[in-house]
C-alpha cells in the first residue's frame, strides 16, 4: 500500500538531491561567464529630471497615503497611535522586552512621519520646477 508519508519523503529526497547537484555544478557553470550589463552600466549622462517629473504625481499620492495611515487613530493599522497603544498594553501587562521593542518601533514611525513630511515639501518644489521647465525636457 502507498503510504503518503513515504511519497513526501521521496519527493523531499529528490528535491534535496537536485539541490545538491545544482550547488556542485552551478559554480563551475558561472565561473567563465562575463559580468552582467547591470555591473558594467555606463555612468549616467543626465540627472533623470524627465523621469522624476513623470513620477512626481504618483510619488506625492504614495506619500500622502502613508502620512494619512501613520497619522490615523488607534484603530488604523500601521499608525503611530496604534503602535503606541500596543506599547502601553505591553507595559501594563509587564512585558518589558516587548514594550522596549514596540517603543523603538514607535520612535521609528515618528521619525518616518518627519521624513515623509520633508519629502512632501521637496516634492512640491520639484513639481513647481517641472511645470516651469516643460516636465524636465527643457
Secondary structure as GFF3:
##gff-version 3
##sequence-region A 1 138
A	DSSP	alpha_helix	4	30	.	.	.	ID=ss1
A	DSSP	alpha_helix	49	70	.	.	.	ID=ss2
A	DSSP	alpha_helix	80	92	.	.	.	ID=ss3
A	DSSP	alpha_helix	96	132	.	.	.	ID=ss4
A	DSSP	three_ten_helix	134	136	.	.	.	ID=ss5
###
